Amino acid sequence: MESIEFFQVFITIIMTLFYSYFRSLTSSSSSSSAAAAADTDIPPVKNKYDVFLSFRGEDTRDAFTSHLHKALLGKNIDTYIDNRLERGDEIAPTLLEAIEKSKLALVIFSKDYASSTWCLKELVQILGCKKSHGQIVIPIFYRIDPSHVRKQQGTYALEDRPLKRSRRDEVANWRAALEEAANMSGFHYSSKTGTEAHFVEKVVQDVLTKLNRDLSSDLKGLVGIEKKIEKIESLLCLDSPGVCCVGIWGMGGIGKTTLADAVFHRHSSKFEVCCFLANVRENSEQTNGLRQLRNTLVRELLKDKDVNINTPSIPPHIQDRLRRTKAFIVLDDVNAREHLEVLVGDHDRFCQGSRIIITARDKGLLEQKVDPAKIFSVEGLGSDEALELFHSHAFGNKSPTTDHPKLSREVVDYIKGIPL
């Protein structure tokens, strides 16, 4: 095992050196205009949240926004909500960071949204993120006519308010932001719409659709992954009753976690509860690590932060609760039978319709809990796929070029299909 890990580290170092070498070759032959363009490239933003909620607390915090927030969390959508009361006009740096690191922003326009300088500054920041790195923005017009926002009438008439004391350019930015957001496709809730519960359900479903589409675009950069995902999906038999357990097997660095994560995010919304336990091997080595992992799993599945199991087995009353809710579970990087027994146990521990994915480097270990026919073996990249991946890193494009073909092939042959 140590020799395999040493080989992986060695390969990583070699690949890094090769990438640096090829970058230097290509950069030296680049034109000055291309170099200038590269200097203006904006580095990709690493998302921390799925959704950011922008709302006027006095209008909707204890009603619509709280219901929407609960529904989003219920679908395992990581949502940022600022529960602090507004103090002053300046937005805290943590709030600005939360906006920037969210994939999607839900802007809830209510009666007095535009009365808040805080809300208006949030809106400007959100639209700035939309422009700079493609943040998805969905406006919700809650008991307010969208035309009032677009034309800035009624409570949205900024010139009729004390806001005119602010700098003219800032007010102009707010007005432009309101007009831009009001012209976007979104949702309008009024007394004629129907029940608020049904409206929330529609919004959440649209968020899920857009986040899944965003995930699909993220996967485009991962060579050869889509066919592997489809194979795992077929093994999961998502439309069948009963509990199904699928194993993903392969050497370290081959892409097991990436595959499990992609499948998990694509289908987690179809289940009542879900949990992704990452780095089981590493975390189990901590003091009481395996017991803590089990508590994390049970708390996520029951949505009960107060659960604390200190006994060797799960108490019957908690097992009964687990059997009532259809779950989607991923156990990533399992390397001991004890992990399987403590975290999975018998399949009757979970509700009918539940799905479990286990990733491991040891196929024999997986076979102790998973039907061999349900184990997906992650193979290395084919020659053409490996070349495509190498070119995307070394040259910034996936299409093989005529530059350094011999060296490119030598690198691809050397890494033996491992997408480290």
Number of C-alpha atoms within 10 A of each C-alpha: 7 7 8 11 13 11 12 19 14 12 17 17 12 15 19 15 12 17 18 13 13 20 15 14 15 14 14 11 8 11 9 11 9 10 12 10 9 10 9 8 8 9 7 8 14 10 14 16 18 19 27 25 21 24 26 24 20 13 17 19 17 10 10 15 21 13 15 20 21 14 17 23 14 17 18 20 21 16 19 20 17 15 8 7 9 16 9 9 12 11 15 10 9 10 15 14 12 19 27 25 19 24 24 27 27 19 24 24 28 22 21 18 23 25 17 17 19 20 24 24 20 22 24 19 17 27 20 15 22 17 11 13 14 12 22 20 23 21 20 23 21 21 15 18 17 22 13 17 26 18 14 18 14 12 17 22 16 18 13 11 12 9 17 12 9 10 9 11 9 15 19 12 15 21 22 14 20 23 18 13 23 23 13 12 11 17 17 17 18 14 9 7 11 10 11 15 12 11 17 21 14 13 19 20 15 15 22 20 14 16 20 17 13 15 14 14 11 11 15 11 12 15 18 17 16 14 10 16 17 12 11 21 15 12 17 21 16 16 8 11 12 16 21 21 22 25 30 25 24 19 19 16 16 20 20 24 21 15 18 22 15 18 19 19 17 19 14 20 20 13 18 16 21 29 20 20 19 17 14 21 18 13 15 19 10 11 9 11 15 20 20 17 19 21 20 18 21 23 17 19 21 18 13 11 11 9 14 14 16 13 8 8 11 17 11 10 8 14 16 13 15 18 16 14 19 20 25 25 24 24 25 21 23 23 19 15 12 12 20 18 13 16 19 20 15 11 17 13 18 25 20 18 18 25 25 23 24 25 27 24 19 16 20 12 17 25 14 12 19 19 13 14 10 19 21 19 16 15 15 19 21 15 14 14 18 24 23 20 25 24 19 17 15 22 20 12 13 17 13 17 11 8 12 12 11 9 12 21 15 11 17 22 14 13 18 14 19 20 17 14
